[in-house]
Amino acid sequence: MLDRLKEIKCVVWDLDNTLWEGTLLEDREVSLKPGIQAILEELDSRGILLSIASKNEREVALEQLRTFGLDDFFLYPEIHWNAKSTSIANIQKNLNIGIDTILFIDDQPFERDEVHSQHPQLTCVDASAYDGLLDDPRLNPRYRTEDSRRRRLLYLENMQREADEESYEGPKEEFLAELDMHFIIAEAGEQDLQRAEELTVRTNQLNATGITYSYEELDAFRRSPDHWLLVGELTDRYGSYGKIGLALVERRASCWQLKMLLMSCRVMARGLGNALLTYIMGEAKEQSVRLLADFRKTDRNRTMYIAYRFNNFHLLEEDAEGRITLENDLTNIQPFPPYLKVEVQ
């Protein structure tokens, strides 16, 4: 099992005397702090998301960011006069990430203390230390995958999906059908392993066991005749979500056991966890084997337990540490969602 520092997924910036020198509404002009643009570009290339929590006039601040050519870097910017702890909560909700994966950088001790008082798991950093961010091991993912390099763009595509879905006046199923979603399920290749490790490290809410695996461990499973490592990729008319799902099945002669099932939070509402389970259940039934699944309760993965129960898994046993074994008798397998085209490679 992989043992690493908790990775930071998003850096939230103050603006005045943090991202730039000066106070926007008081000084004649402000200037970017030395090296800031290069830092933003490097964090973005590593797949670290960026946002803003600033007490300022929103349109004035956005115009200044446009002047600097930086406005496209920041997702869900919170620029208003409310408490910054509220801004952080909004950003966390919109990005759908854990509060403990956010780093907040601000020049004012009061603001950092106010945020920390409401979000004690969050990391707060004095703006004077900004030039050391790139050396922080929590901001240095082990690999830079194509998915991580495109992460900001994937969020921007998803923001457009959400806006269109919100404005759509028909039934949700009709909107989903119009997305033209293709879910590709394949055995993981060597080229998938960096992203597979990244998924296990980054996915908390939709990870059935909470276990993380290293590249080397995943490669051993991929090569093992007794294991089946599956990866799922999703595309729709807006673009590609990238590799967003992973499953590890231990295959014995008379029994298969799901040792890992996880899905990216970006596809939580698309029913892909159910689709991947449907495929695995169908294959197990065809092979006439029992199907078990491991689950371990965490403070975030209740959704995955609901997915198992929805797919007719029932409790087989639970130990004193909360490790659960589920079983499915394979008599009632849910069909693939009608709005989803499933391709097995």
Protein Blocks (a to p, Z undefined) as FASTA:
>chain_A
ZZdddddfbdcddfehplpgcjfklmmbdcddehklmmmmmmmmnopacdddddddfklm
mmmmmmnopmmmpghiacdfbdfklmmmmmmmmnopafklcccddfblklmmmmmmmmmm
bccddfklmmmmmmpmklmcfbdcfklmmmmmmmmmmmmmmmmmmmpmbdfklmmmmnop
acddddddfklmmmmmmmmmmpmklcfklpacdfklmmmmmmpmkbccdddddddfkbce
bjabdcdddddfkbccdfbdcddfklmmnommmmmmmmmmmmmmmnopacdddddddfkl
mmmmmmmmmnopacfbdcfkopacdddehlaccdddfkbccddZZ
